[in-house]
Amino acid sequence: MSATRDRQALVLGASRGLGLVLANELTRRGWRVIATTRQNVAEPHESADELRESADASNGRLTVESLEMTSPEQLAALRDRLAGRRLDLLFVNAAIDRGNLPIDQVPTGMFTEVMITNALSPLRALETLRELVAPGGTVAVMSSEQGSISRNTEPGFELYKASKAALNQLMRSYATRHADDGQTKLLIDPGHNQTRLGGPDAPLTAQESIPAVADVLEAQTGAPDLQFLDRHGKTVPW
């Protein structure tokens, strides 16, 4: 990362949960952060209020952009709005869960929705926005240990697990296709957190796990090849 300018990050999916805490943590560390929400930034909305409050209190270090990440048109529009920026970090945080149905009971529409949100859209985002990332910068995606095939030894949440495994495989293809671009590529498992997705009984809070995630992001700058790492920087098996 350049020593002559502020580090800049774009965090997609930051209106709540892990993405919001990551945007705030990077800001606290001195980064300039652009954070996205699905809501129109000009219209008050409860799900983005905390992000806007963080931006208001940041002295301009945290700014908010609107983005529906499943929309290729909105991704392209965001890229055009940010033209000329040079990012040190592009971080994609997006996931939904539609319950614990056995795969034979999952409606086709639900399957499609989860796969588009959790696997296809993050990679579309990387492809659309990667040219904003500075040489030597990092592109990273929030994954999950649930996407590890070798660790899938307990029943349940088959669709969510499949979507994260698909995300990991697509990220592997992305890394292979762009092997010579000089950018660090990471899949991050933040652990099981108390979020809307993780549920209230999860063992971790975002405030506990995300500082460790930020440590990993900063420590891995310049690392070659694609890595699938947990919040402690340890390799998660594929």
Secondary structure as UniProt FT lines:
FT   STRAND          8..12
FT   HELIX           17..28
FT   TURN            29..30
FT   STRAND          32..37
FT   TURN            41..42
FT   HELIX           46..48
FT   HELIX           49..56
FT   TURN            57..60
FT   STRAND          62..66
FT   TURN            69..70
FT   HELIX           72..81
FT   TURN            82..84
FT   STRAND          87..92
FT   HELIX           103..105
FT   HELIX           108..115
FT   HELIX           116..120
FT   HELIX           121..129
FT   HELIX           130..132
FT   STRAND          133..142
FT   HELIX           145..147
FT   TURN            150..151
FT   HELIX           158..177
FT   TURN            178..180
FT   STRAND          184..189
FT   TURN            196..198
FT   TURN            200..201
FT   HELIX           206..219
FT   TURN            220..222
FT   STRAND          226..230
FT   TURN            231..232
//
